[in-house]
């Protein structure tokens, strides 16, 4: 926005130079216009970075007087009007809305020196142009703020999605890997209990433990792959999951107890 206003200011000054040269106006208009242009580019950029209310008000008041002087010395050229309209846009960026409205209302008074009919006609036209510049700048500022707000919302949604995914992975690890390791621990204890008396039974229990460990590793791999896959496979139905859990618990007991699941209906 600041770069666009700087380019418009330079273009307005070029228009002022052409108008003053063709009308053979005094060189003071070009000097005042150059001062105005420097202030409206480098000075405005400095004020906009500081965002100091007192500096902003002082800048707008000084530029208003300087713009009026350019308008008078140039003989009411189009370039002088364009410079004042740029000040209107800058006031929207620097001042609260009431301050910007005061600037919009003050700009048409540059025509006070004309005959009342001409002054009224030119003043209304300048007022319409100033109001248009103010509204357009205000809409651009609102659009920029909305875009920044949307960017902030997008970052917030991304953080929430990452936290939700971490929680899901933590639940998967707790429900699958934690359970599998518990079963493996039970099987290892059962194998140690019967290792001296019944090596064959201990070997069978150790084989179950190995199988359970492989299943746990597969579950970890599924959890990792689900992070990359946006549409992971659905888990097994609850009855099937309960029957598998019962079988694992029966195997973990080393044959000491048998657990079964029946789902009526």
HUVEN-V678732 format. One record per residue. PHI is phi in radians with two decimals (999 if undefined). PSI is psi as a letter, one per 30 degrees, with the letter a starting at -180 (* if undefined). D_LAST is the distance of its C-alpha to the last C-alpha in whole Angstrom. Layout:
phi=PHI psi=PSI d_last=D_LAST
phi=PHI psi=PSI d_last=D_LAST
//
This chain:
phi=999 psi=e d_last=70
phi=-1.14 psi=e d_last=73
phi=-1.15 psi=e d_last=74
phi=-1.11 psi=e d_last=74
phi=-1.15 psi=e d_last=76
phi=-1.12 psi=e d_last=78
phi=-1.14 psi=e d_last=79
phi=-1.13 psi=e d_last=79
phi=-1.12 psi=e d_last=82
phi=-1.12 psi=e d_last=84
phi=-1.10 psi=e d_last=83
phi=-1.13 psi=e d_last=85
phi=-1.18 psi=e d_last=88
phi=-1.08 psi=e d_last=89
phi=-1.07 psi=e d_last=89
phi=-1.10 psi=e d_last=91
phi=-1.07 psi=e d_last=93
phi=-1.10 psi=e d_last=94
phi=-1.16 psi=e d_last=94
phi=-1.18 psi=e d_last=97
phi=-1.16 psi=e d_last=99
phi=-1.17 psi=e d_last=99
phi=-1.52 psi=f d_last=100
phi=0.97 psi=h d_last=102
phi=-1.44 psi=l d_last=101
phi=-1.11 psi=l d_last=102
phi=-1.21 psi=f d_last=101
phi=-1.02 psi=e d_last=99
phi=-1.11 psi=e d_last=96
phi=-1.21 psi=e d_last=95
phi=-1.16 psi=e d_last=96
phi=-1.10 psi=e d_last=94
phi=-1.13 psi=e d_last=91
phi=-1.16 psi=e d_last=91
phi=-1.08 psi=e d_last=91
phi=-1.06 psi=e d_last=88
phi=-1.12 psi=e d_last=86
phi=-1.09 psi=e d_last=86
phi=-1.15 psi=e d_last=85
phi=-1.34 psi=f d_last=82
phi=-1.85 psi=d d_last=81
phi=-1.18 psi=e d_last=82
phi=-1.14 psi=e d_last=82
phi=-1.13 psi=e d_last=79
phi=-1.06 psi=e d_last=77
phi=-1.17 psi=e d_last=78
phi=-1.12 psi=e d_last=78
phi=-1.13 psi=e d_last=74
phi=-1.25 psi=e d_last=73
phi=-1.29 psi=e d_last=75
phi=0.94 psi=h d_last=73
phi=-1.74 psi=k d_last=75
phi=-1.08 psi=e d_last=76
phi=-1.11 psi=e d_last=80
phi=-1.09 psi=e d_last=80
phi=-1.13 psi=e d_last=78
phi=-1.12 psi=e d_last=80
phi=-1.08 psi=e d_last=83
phi=-1.10 psi=e d_last=83
phi=-1.12 psi=e d_last=82
phi=-1.13 psi=e d_last=85
phi=-1.13 psi=e d_last=87
phi=-1.17 psi=e d_last=86
phi=-1.10 psi=e d_last=86
phi=-1.14 psi=e d_last=90
phi=-1.16 psi=e d_last=90
phi=-1.14 psi=e d_last=89
phi=-1.08 psi=e d_last=91
phi=-1.11 psi=e d_last=94
phi=-1.10 psi=e d_last=93
phi=-1.08 psi=e d_last=92
phi=-1.22 psi=e d_last=96
phi=-1.20 psi=f d_last=98
phi=-1.52 psi=f d_last=96
phi=1.35 psi=h d_last=97
phi=1.04 psi=h d_last=93
phi=-1.37 psi=l d_last=92
phi=-1.12 psi=e d_last=89
phi=-1.05 psi=e d_last=88
phi=-1.14 psi=e d_last=89
phi=-1.12 psi=e d_last=86
phi=-1.10 psi=e d_last=84
phi=-1.10 psi=e d_last=84
phi=-1.20 psi=e d_last=84
phi=-1.16 psi=e d_last=80
phi=-1.14 psi=e d_last=79
phi=-1.08 psi=e d_last=80
phi=-1.07 psi=e d_last=78
phi=-1.10 psi=e d_last=75
phi=-1.15 psi=e d_last=76
phi=-1.14 psi=e d_last=76
phi=-1.13 psi=e d_last=72
phi=-1.34 psi=f d_last=71
phi=-1.75 psi=e d_last=73
phi=-1.91 psi=l d_last=74
phi=-1.10 psi=l d_last=71
phi=-0.99 psi=e d_last=71
phi=-1.06 psi=e d_last=74
phi=-1.13 psi=e d_last=76
phi=-1.14 psi=e d_last=75
phi=-1.15 psi=e d_last=76
phi=-1.11 psi=e d_last=79
phi=-1.11 psi=e d_last=80
phi=-1.03 psi=e d_last=79
phi=-1.26 psi=f d_last=81
phi=-1.44 psi=f d_last=84
phi=-1.01 psi=e d_last=84
phi=-1.07 psi=f d_last=86
phi=-1.26 psi=f d_last=89
phi=-1.15 psi=f d_last=90
phi=-1.61 psi=g d_last=92
phi=-1.09 psi=f d_last=94
phi=-1.31 psi=f d_last=97
phi=-1.46 psi=l d_last=97
phi=-1.06 psi=k d_last=98
phi=-1.07 psi=e d_last=96
phi=-1.19 psi=e d_last=94
phi=-1.14 psi=e d_last=94
phi=-1.11 psi=e d_last=92
phi=-1.16 psi=e d_last=90
phi=-1.12 psi=e d_last=89
phi=-1.20 psi=e d_last=89
phi=-1.14 psi=e d_last=87
phi=-1.14 psi=e d_last=84
phi=-1.13 psi=e d_last=84
phi=-1.17 psi=e d_last=83
phi=-1.10 psi=e d_last=81
phi=-1.10 psi=e d_last=79
phi=-1.16 psi=e d_last=79
phi=-1.16 psi=e d_last=78
phi=-1.11 psi=e d_last=75
phi=-1.09 psi=e d_last=74
phi=-1.10 psi=e d_last=74
phi=-1.15 psi=e d_last=73
phi=-1.13 psi=e d_last=70
phi=-1.08 psi=e d_last=69
phi=-1.12 psi=e d_last=70
phi=-1.08 psi=e d_last=67
phi=-1.15 psi=e d_last=65
phi=-1.13 psi=e d_last=65
phi=-1.12 psi=e d_last=65
phi=-1.07 psi=e d_last=61
phi=-1.13 psi=e d_last=60
phi=-1.15 psi=e d_last=61
phi=-1.12 psi=e d_last=59
phi=-1.13 psi=e d_last=56
phi=-1.15 psi=e d_last=56
phi=-1.15 psi=e d_last=56
phi=-1.15 psi=e d_last=54
phi=-1.12 psi=e d_last=51
phi=-1.13 psi=e d_last=52
phi=-1.14 psi=e d_last=52
phi=-1.11 psi=e d_last=48
phi=-1.10 psi=e d_last=47
phi=-1.12 psi=e d_last=48
phi=-1.15 psi=e d_last=46
phi=-1.11 psi=e d_last=43
phi=-1.12 psi=e d_last=44
phi=-1.14 psi=e d_last=44
phi=-1.13 psi=e d_last=41
phi=-1.12 psi=e d_last=39
phi=-1.12 psi=e d_last=41
phi=-1.14 psi=e d_last=39
phi=-1.12 psi=e d_last=36
phi=-1.17 psi=e d_last=36
phi=-1.09 psi=e d_last=37
phi=-1.12 psi=e d_last=35
phi=-1.13 psi=e d_last=32
phi=-1.11 psi=e d_last=33
phi=-1.09 psi=e d_last=34
phi=-1.15 psi=e d_last=30
phi=-1.08 psi=e d_last=29
phi=-1.13 psi=e d_last=32
phi=-1.16 psi=e d_last=31
phi=-1.36 psi=e d_last=27
phi=-1.77 psi=d d_last=28
phi=-1.16 psi=e d_last=31
phi=-1.08 psi=e d_last=31
phi=-1.13 psi=e d_last=28
phi=-1.10 psi=e d_last=30
phi=-1.15 psi=e d_last=33
phi=-1.11 psi=e d_last=32
phi=-1.13 psi=e d_last=30
phi=-1.06 psi=e d_last=33
phi=-1.09 psi=e d_last=35
phi=-1.10 psi=e d_last=33
phi=-1.14 psi=e d_last=33
phi=-1.13 psi=e d_last=37
phi=-1.11 psi=e d_last=38
phi=-1.14 psi=e d_last=36
phi=-1.15 psi=e d_last=38
phi=-1.14 psi=e d_last=41
phi=-1.17 psi=e d_last=40
phi=-1.89 psi=g d_last=40
phi=-1.08 psi=e d_last=43
phi=-1.29 psi=e d_last=46
phi=-1.59 psi=e d_last=44
phi=-2.43 psi=i d_last=42
phi=-1.05 psi=e d_last=43
phi=-1.09 psi=e d_last=40
phi=-1.13 psi=e d_last=37
phi=-1.09 psi=e d_last=39
phi=-1.11 psi=e d_last=39
phi=-1.10 psi=e d_last=35
phi=-1.15 psi=e d_last=34
phi=-1.12 psi=e d_last=37
phi=-1.10 psi=e d_last=35
phi=-1.09 psi=e d_last=32
phi=-1.11 psi=e d_last=34
phi=-1.10 psi=e d_last=36
phi=-1.08 psi=e d_last=32
phi=-1.14 psi=e d_last=31
phi=-1.12 psi=e d_last=34
phi=-1.13 psi=e d_last=34
phi=-1.14 psi=e d_last=30
phi=-1.12 psi=e d_last=32
phi=-1.10 psi=e d_last=35
phi=-1.11 psi=e d_last=33
phi=-1.13 psi=e d_last=31
phi=-1.10 psi=e d_last=34
phi=-1.13 psi=e d_last=35
phi=-1.13 psi=e d_last=32
phi=-1.13 psi=e d_last=33
phi=-1.20 psi=e d_last=36
phi=-1.18 psi=f d_last=36
phi=-1.18 psi=f d_last=33
phi=-1.19 psi=f d_last=36
phi=-1.60 psi=f d_last=38
phi=-1.61 psi=j d_last=35
phi=-1.22 psi=f d_last=35
phi=-2.22 psi=i d_last=31
phi=-1.19 psi=l d_last=30
phi=-1.18 psi=k d_last=27
phi=-1.26 psi=k d_last=23
phi=-1.21 psi=l d_last=22
phi=-1.15 psi=l d_last=19
phi=-1.03 psi=l d_last=15
phi=-1.07 psi=e d_last=14
phi=-1.03 psi=e d_last=12
phi=-1.15 psi=e d_last=15
phi=-1.13 psi=e d_last=17
phi=-1.20 psi=e d_last=16
phi=-1.13 psi=e d_last=16
phi=-1.12 psi=e d_last=19
phi=-1.14 psi=e d_last=20
phi=-1.15 psi=e d_last=19
phi=-1.12 psi=e d_last=21
phi=-1.14 psi=e d_last=24
phi=-1.14 psi=e d_last=24
phi=-1.14 psi=e d_last=24
phi=-1.17 psi=e d_last=27
phi=-1.19 psi=f d_last=29
phi=-1.33 psi=f d_last=29
phi=1.24 psi=g d_last=31
phi=1.56 psi=g d_last=30
phi=-1.27 psi=f d_last=30
phi=-2.61 psi=l d_last=26
phi=-2.17 psi=k d_last=23
phi=-2.06 psi=k d_last=20
phi=-2.28 psi=l d_last=16
phi=-2.20 psi=k d_last=13
phi=-2.16 psi=k d_last=10
phi=-1.98 psi=j d_last=7
phi=-1.29 psi=l d_last=4
phi=1.55 psi=* d_last=0
//
